Amino acid sequence: MSEPSLFQTVVIEGTQSGPHLLIFGGIHGDEYEPMAAVRKLITSIDNTKLTGKVTLVPVVNEPAYERTSRTGPDDLDLARTFPGSSEGTITQQIASQATQLIQSADYLIDLHTGGVISNLAPFSGYTLHPNPEILDMQRRMALALNLPVVWGTSAHLDGRSLSAARDLGVPAIYAEWGGGSGCNQEAVAGYTSGCLSVMEELEMLEISIERKSPLYHIEDDRSESGHLQLHNNAPVSGFFEPAVKLMDHIQAGDSLGTISSVTGDQITTVTAKQTGVILGLRTLPYVEQNEWLAVLLETEHS
């Protein structure tokens, strides 16, 4: 007897056999644009024109969603828990079931945002997979998502849906757009049309979606590339006020903003560690020491 499902799925079967595409939203419980976009895809995909099958999971991490939190009651980050364990905590069990679903698929799209604490500019990403055929497919899928930034990064970051897909030989991409506790309708619409565009690229749908060339398409094979929380963290706790905006181009040493003490008598200026484009920015003013403040896409690196 199979174990009960820990998340709800919607399967759309086409009239002709073909590939199986899996689309995840809500890996984190406070990332709302993907949930709305995947829900919108349920009514946007015309099964009479579909070749293959699409499995849609609007909210993978329902316990976290119900807590209005990034994580579930065990405080584990689902995006660091793959492939999980059927015998583990709730997050480990969800990761295990999600990994089984990835194993059943031919392609994966995993949609994210900055959650309640931050806002992210729209970008698609993929791992620099050692298999050239999988790498080429991931590159094509990421470009087809039609976002202004495309970022290929290390294939060696574990615990993620993309690392589970890597180990299973399933071409996979992820995307980031929005956050800050609301639900940006532009991101919802962009994610919806972007997923349909990927389906067109995979020859699952015949639709007309205008392709845009990305502003930046960068591949960075350094071992920690793609680890969003690694650089530009808070040197002290306090009230963060950014001095930059998303998609600003800045130099290493430029000010990212300031962190103030409660009365404002101590002000710490935070400077960028890298040269590049601001892809993510903390929007929640209170920050604890070592929490991340900004994500930079490095346009120059050795």
C-alpha positions as CSV (number, residue, x, y, z in Angstrom):
1,M,0.0,0.0,0.0
2,S,1.4,3.4,-1.0
3,E,1.9,6.1,1.6
4,P,-0.6,8.9,1.6
5,S,0.4,12.0,-0.4
6,L,1.7,14.9,1.6
7,F,0.8,17.5,-1.1
8,Q,-1.9,18.0,-3.7
9,T,-1.2,17.4,-7.3
10,V,-3.2,18.1,-10.5
11,V,-2.3,16.0,-13.6
12,I,-3.3,17.1,-17.1
13,E,-3.1,14.4,-19.7
14,G,-2.7,15.3,-23.3
15,T,-4.5,13.7,-26.2
16,Q,-1.2,12.4,-27.6
17,S,1.5,10.6,-25.7
18,G,4.7,12.5,-25.0
19,P,7.0,13.8,-22.3
20,H,6.0,14.3,-18.6
21,L,6.7,17.8,-17.3
22,L,6.6,18.4,-13.5
23,I,6.1,22.0,-12.2
24,F,6.6,22.8,-8.5
25,G,5.5,25.8,-6.5
26,G,5.6,26.4,-2.8
27,I,8.8,24.5,-1.9
28,H,8.9,27.3,0.7
29,G,5.6,28.1,2.5
30,D,6.0,31.9,2.2
31,E,6.6,32.1,-1.6
32,Y,3.2,33.0,-3.1
33,E,3.7,34.0,-6.7
34,P,4.6,30.4,-7.8
35,M,1.6,29.0,-6.0
36,A,-0.7,31.4,-7.8
37,A,1.0,30.8,-11.2
38,V,0.9,27.0,-10.9
39,R,-2.8,27.3,-9.9
40,K,-3.3,29.5,-13.0
41,L,-1.6,26.9,-15.2
42,I,-4.3,24.4,-14.1
43,T,-6.9,26.4,-16.1
44,S,-4.5,27.7,-18.8
45,I,-3.3,24.3,-20.3
46,D,-5.6,23.0,-22.9
47,N,-5.4,19.2,-22.7
48,T,-6.9,18.9,-26.2
49,K,-3.8,20.6,-27.6
50,L,-1.3,19.0,-25.2
51,T,1.2,16.3,-26.2
52,G,2.3,14.4,-23.1
53,K,1.5,15.0,-19.5
54,V,1.9,17.8,-17.0
55,T,1.9,17.3,-13.2
56,L,1.3,20.5,-11.3
57,V,2.0,20.9,-7.6
58,P,0.9,24.4,-6.4
59,V,2.2,24.0,-2.8
60,V,4.7,21.3,-2.2
61,N,5.3,22.3,1.4
62,E,1.8,22.5,2.8
63,P,2.8,22.4,6.5
64,A,5.0,25.5,5.9
65,Y,2.3,27.2,3.9
66,E,-0.2,26.7,6.7
67,R,2.3,28.2,9.2
68,T,2.8,31.3,6.8
69,S,6.5,30.3,7.2
70,R,9.4,29.4,5.0
71,T,9.7,26.1,6.8
72,G,7.5,23.4,8.4
73,P,7.1,22.6,12.1
74,D,10.5,20.8,12.1
75,D,12.2,24.0,10.9
76,L,14.1,22.2,8.1
77,D,14.5,24.0,4.8
78,L,12.9,21.7,2.2
79,A,15.2,23.2,-0.5
80,R,18.2,21.7,1.5
81,T,16.5,18.4,2.4
82,F,16.3,16.5,-1.0
83,P,16.2,13.5,-1.6
84,G,14.7,13.2,1.9
85,S,13.5,10.1,3.8
86,S,10.2,8.4,4.0
87,E,11.0,7.6,7.6
88,G,12.1,11.1,8.6
89,T,10.5,14.3,9.9
90,I,7.6,15.9,7.9
91,T,10.0,17.9,5.7
92,Q,12.2,14.9,5.0
93,Q,9.0,12.9,4.1
94,I,7.8,15.7,1.7
95,A,11.3,15.8,0.1
96,S,11.1,12.0,-0.4
97,Q,7.7,12.1,-2.0
98,A,8.8,15.1,-4.2
99,T,11.9,13.1,-5.3
100,Q,9.7,10.2,-6.3
101,L,7.7,12.6,-8.4
102,I,10.8,14.0,-10.0
103,Q,11.9,10.4,-10.8
104,S,8.6,9.8,-12.7
105,A,9.1,13.0,-14.8
106,D,11.1,13.8,-17.9
107,Y,11.5,17.5,-17.1
108,L,11.2,19.7,-13.9
109,I,10.5,23.4,-13.4
110,D,10.8,24.6,-9.8
111,L,9.5,28.2,-9.2
112,H,10.5,30.4,-6.2
113,T,10.5,33.9,-4.8
114,G,12.3,35.8,-2.1
115,G,9.7,34.9,0.5
116,V,8.5,37.3,3.1
117,I,12.0,38.8,3.9
118,S,13.2,39.7,0.4
119,N,12.4,40.5,-3.2
120,L,14.1,39.0,-6.2
121,A,14.4,40.2,-9.8
122,P,13.2,37.7,-12.4
123,F,15.8,35.1,-13.4
124,S,15.9,31.5,-14.4
125,G,18.7,29.1,-13.4
126,Y,20.1,25.7,-14.1
127,T,23.0,23.6,-13.0
128,L,26.1,23.1,-15.2
129,H,25.3,19.4,-15.6
130,P,28.2,17.1,-16.5
131,N,26.0,15.4,-19.2
132,P,26.2,17.7,-22.2
133,E,22.8,16.6,-23.5
134,I,21.1,17.4,-20.2
135,L,23.0,20.7,-19.9
136,D,21.9,21.7,-23.4
137,M,18.2,20.9,-22.6
138,Q,18.4,22.8,-19.3
139,R,19.9,25.8,-21.1
140,R,17.1,25.7,-23.7
141,M,14.4,25.4,-21.0
142,A,15.9,28.3,-18.9
143,L,16.0,30.5,-22.0
144,A,12.5,29.5,-22.9
145,L,11.2,30.7,-19.5
146,N,11.6,34.2,-21.0
147,L,13.1,36.0,-18.1
148,P,15.7,38.9,-18.3
149,V,18.4,37.0,-16.5
150,V,19.6,33.4,-17.1
151,W,22.2,31.9,-14.8
152,G,24.0,28.6,-15.1
153,T,25.7,27.6,-11.8
154,S,27.5,24.9,-10.0
155,A,26.1,21.3,-10.3
156,H,27.5,20.4,-6.9
157,L,25.0,22.1,-4.5
158,D,23.1,19.3,-2.8
159,G,19.8,19.0,-0.9
160,R,17.8,20.8,-3.6
161,S,15.2,19.7,-6.1
162,L,17.7,20.4,-8.8
163,S,20.3,18.1,-7.2
164,A,17.7,15.3,-6.9
165,A,16.9,15.9,-10.6
166,R,20.7,15.9,-11.4
167,D,21.1,12.5,-9.7
168,L,18.1,11.1,-11.5
169,G,19.2,12.4,-15.0
170,V,16.1,14.7,-15.3
171,P,16.7,18.0,-17.0
172,A,15.6,20.7,-14.5
173,I,15.4,24.5,-14.1
174,Y,14.4,26.8,-11.3
175,A,13.3,30.5,-11.3
176,E,13.1,33.3,-8.8
177,W,10.8,36.4,-9.1
178,G,9.1,38.5,-6.4
179,G,8.6,38.1,-2.7
180,G,8.3,40.5,0.2
181,S,5.1,38.9,1.5
182,G,2.7,40.0,-1.2
183,C,1.8,38.3,-4.5
184,N,3.2,40.3,-7.5
185,Q,0.7,39.8,-10.3
186,E,3.3,40.6,-12.9
187,A,5.4,37.7,-11.6
188,V,2.3,35.4,-11.6
189,A,1.6,36.3,-15.2
190,G,5.2,36.0,-16.3
191,Y,5.7,32.6,-14.6
192,T,2.5,31.3,-16.2
193,S,3.4,32.4,-19.7
194,G,7.0,31.3,-19.1
195,C,6.0,27.8,-18.3
196,L,3.8,27.6,-21.4
197,S,6.8,28.8,-23.4
198,V,8.9,26.0,-21.9
199,M,6.2,23.6,-22.9
200,E,6.3,25.0,-26.5
201,E,10.1,24.5,-26.4
202,L,9.6,20.8,-25.3
203,E,7.1,20.4,-28.2
204,M,4.3,19.7,-25.8
205,L,2.1,22.7,-26.9
206,E,1.8,24.7,-30.1
207,I,1.4,28.3,-29.0
208,S,2.7,31.6,-30.0
209,I,4.7,33.3,-27.2
210,E,7.2,36.0,-28.2
211,R,10.7,35.1,-27.1
212,K,12.9,37.8,-25.6
213,S,16.7,37.7,-25.5
214,P,17.9,37.9,-21.9
215,L,19.8,41.0,-20.7
216,Y,22.3,38.7,-19.0
217,H,23.1,35.0,-19.7
218,I,26.0,34.0,-17.4
219,E,27.5,30.6,-16.7
220,D,29.7,30.3,-13.6
221,D,31.1,26.9,-12.7
222,R,32.8,27.9,-9.4
223,S,31.9,25.4,-6.7
224,E,29.6,27.7,-4.6
225,S,28.0,29.6,-7.5
226,G,24.3,29.8,-7.3
227,H,24.3,29.7,-3.4
228,L,22.2,32.8,-3.0
229,Q,22.7,33.4,0.7
230,L,26.5,33.1,0.6
231,H,27.7,36.6,0.1
232,N,26.8,40.2,1.2
233,N,25.5,39.2,4.7
234,A,24.9,41.6,7.6
235,P,28.0,42.3,9.7
236,V,25.8,43.4,12.6
237,S,22.1,43.1,13.7
238,G,19.8,46.1,13.3
239,F,17.6,48.1,10.9
240,F,18.6,47.7,7.3
241,E,17.9,50.4,4.7
242,P,19.1,49.6,1.2
243,A,20.9,52.1,-1.0
244,V,20.4,50.1,-4.2
245,K,17.5,48.7,-6.2
246,L,16.9,45.4,-8.0
247,M,18.9,45.2,-11.3
248,D,21.2,48.0,-10.4
249,H,24.8,47.4,-11.6
250,I,27.3,48.0,-8.8
251,Q,31.0,47.7,-8.2
252,A,32.7,45.8,-5.4
253,G,33.1,48.3,-2.5
254,D,29.9,50.3,-3.4
255,S,27.4,50.8,-0.6
256,L,24.5,48.3,-0.4
257,G,22.9,50.3,2.4
258,T,23.1,50.9,6.1
259,I,22.3,49.0,9.3
260,S,21.2,51.2,12.2
261,S,21.0,50.6,15.9
262,V,17.6,51.2,17.6
263,T,18.3,54.9,18.4
264,G,20.4,55.4,15.3
265,D,23.5,56.4,17.2
266,Q,25.4,53.5,15.5
267,I,25.2,53.2,11.7
268,T,27.1,50.5,9.8
269,T,27.6,50.9,6.1
270,V,27.5,47.6,4.2
271,T,29.5,47.4,1.0
272,A,29.3,45.0,-1.9
273,K,31.7,42.1,-2.0
274,Q,31.3,41.6,-5.7
275,T,30.9,43.5,-9.0
276,G,27.6,42.8,-10.7
277,V,23.9,43.1,-10.9
278,I,21.5,43.2,-7.9
279,L,19.3,40.2,-8.3
280,G,17.9,40.0,-4.7
281,L,17.4,42.5,-1.9
282,R,16.2,42.1,1.6
283,T,13.0,44.0,2.2
284,L,12.3,43.1,5.8
285,P,14.1,45.9,7.7
286,Y,15.2,44.0,10.8
287,V,18.2,41.8,10.1
288,E,20.2,39.6,12.4
289,Q,24.0,39.4,12.1
290,N,25.1,37.1,9.2
291,E,21.7,37.1,7.5
292,W,21.9,37.8,3.8
293,L,21.1,41.3,2.5
294,A,21.7,41.1,-1.3
295,V,22.2,38.6,-4.1
296,L,24.6,39.7,-6.9
297,L,24.9,38.2,-10.3
298,E,28.7,38.6,-10.8
299,T,29.4,40.1,-14.2
300,E,33.1,39.9,-13.6
301,H,34.9,37.0,-11.8
302,S,38.2,35.3,-12.0
